[in-house]
Amino acid sequence: MSWHIASLVVRCRPEQAEALRQRLDDSSEFSVRGAEQGRLVVLVEGENEYQLADRLAELRALPGVLAADLVHHEIDSDEVADAAVTP
């Protein structure tokens, strides 16, 4: 089984950053990893790239979001995890 992980940079008005951060932190779909001057670094996980794309679209539609851009996308799988553990 594979798992997709993406990091995003989300831009918003600085005065709305804390409210947006709180909303994203309260969600089970997003994890805010950093914030500075109207920019948030957000992690998103999903079972496939389509789920990530849906979550990115959902994020872009939130009130206060000016832009959300994909910075990194990685695919992790059970095979990779098993290989790292097995000598």
Contacts in CASP RR format, 6 or more apart in sequence:
PFRMAT RR
TARGET T0000
AUTHOR 0000-0000-0000
METHOD contacts of the structure
MODEL  1
MSWHIASLVVRCRPEQAEALRQRLDDSSEFSVRGAEQGRLVVLVEGENEY
QLADRLAELRALPGVLAADLVHHEIDSDEVADAAVTP
1 77 0 8 1.000
1 78 0 8 1.000
2 47 0 8 1.000
2 48 0 8 1.000
2 75 0 8 1.000
2 76 0 8 1.000
2 77 0 8 1.000
2 78 0 8 1.000
3 45 0 8 1.000
3 46 0 8 1.000
3 47 0 8 1.000
3 75 0 8 1.000
3 76 0 8 1.000
3 77 0 8 1.000
4 45 0 8 1.000
4 46 0 8 1.000
4 47 0 8 1.000
4 48 0 8 1.000
4 49 0 8 1.000
4 51 0 8 1.000
4 52 0 8 1.000
4 73 0 8 1.000
4 74 0 8 1.000
4 75 0 8 1.000
4 76 0 8 1.000
5 43 0 8 1.000
5 44 0 8 1.000
5 45 0 8 1.000
5 46 0 8 1.000
5 73 0 8 1.000
5 74 0 8 1.000
5 75 0 8 1.000
5 76 0 8 1.000
6 43 0 8 1.000
6 44 0 8 1.000
6 45 0 8 1.000
6 52 0 8 1.000
6 56 0 8 1.000
6 70 0 8 1.000
6 71 0 8 1.000
6 72 0 8 1.000
6 73 0 8 1.000
6 74 0 8 1.000
7 33 0 8 1.000
7 41 0 8 1.000
7 42 0 8 1.000
7 43 0 8 1.000
7 44 0 8 1.000
7 70 0 8 1.000
7 71 0 8 1.000
7 72 0 8 1.000
8 41 0 8 1.000
8 42 0 8 1.000
8 43 0 8 1.000
8 44 0 8 1.000
8 56 0 8 1.000
8 59 0 8 1.000
8 68 0 8 1.000
8 69 0 8 1.000
8 70 0 8 1.000
8 71 0 8 1.000
9 39 0 8 1.000
9 40 0 8 1.000
9 41 0 8 1.000
9 42 0 8 1.000
9 68 0 8 1.000
9 69 0 8 1.000
9 71 0 8 1.000
10 20 0 8 1.000
10 24 0 8 1.000
10 39 0 8 1.000
10 40 0 8 1.000
10 41 0 8 1.000
10 42 0 8 1.000
10 59 0 8 1.000
10 65 0 8 1.000
10 67 0 8 1.000
10 68 0 8 1.000
11 38 0 8 1.000
11 39 0 8 1.000
11 65 0 8 1.000
11 66 0 8 1.000
11 67 0 8 1.000
11 68 0 8 1.000
12 20 0 8 1.000
12 38 0 8 1.000
12 39 0 8 1.000
12 40 0 8 1.000
12 64 0 8 1.000
12 65 0 8 1.000
12 66 0 8 1.000
13 38 0 8 1.000
13 64 0 8 1.000
13 66 0 8 1.000
14 37 0 8 1.000
14 38 0 8 1.000
16 38 0 8 1.000
16 64 0 8 1.000
17 35 0 8 1.000
17 37 0 8 1.000
17 38 0 8 1.000
17 39 0 8 1.000
17 40 0 8 1.000
18 35 0 8 1.000
20 40 0 8 1.000
20 62 0 8 1.000
20 64 0 8 1.000
20 65 0 8 1.000
21 32 0 8 1.000
21 35 0 8 1.000
21 40 0 8 1.000
23 62 0 8 1.000
24 30 0 8 1.000
24 31 0 8 1.000
24 32 0 8 1.000
24 40 0 8 1.000
24 42 0 8 1.000
24 59 0 8 1.000
25 31 0 8 1.000
25 32 0 8 1.000
29 44 0 8 1.000
29 55 0 8 1.000
29 58 0 8 1.000
30 42 0 8 1.000
30 43 0 8 1.000
30 44 0 8 1.000
30 55 0 8 1.000
30 59 0 8 1.000
31 42 0 8 1.000
31 43 0 8 1.000
31 44 0 8 1.000
32 40 0 8 1.000
32 41 0 8 1.000
32 42 0 8 1.000
33 41 0 8 1.000
33 42 0 8 1.000
33 43 0 8 1.000
34 40 0 8 1.000
34 41 0 8 1.000
35 41 0 8 1.000
41 71 0 8 1.000
42 59 0 8 1.000
42 68 0 8 1.000
44 52 0 8 1.000
44 55 0 8 1.000
44 56 0 8 1.000
44 59 0 8 1.000
46 52 0 8 1.000
46 55 0 8 1.000
49 73 0 8 1.000
52 73 0 8 1.000
56 68 0 8 1.000
56 70 0 8 1.000
59 65 0 8 1.000
59 68 0 8 1.000
60 67 0 8 1.000
60 68 0 8 1.000
END
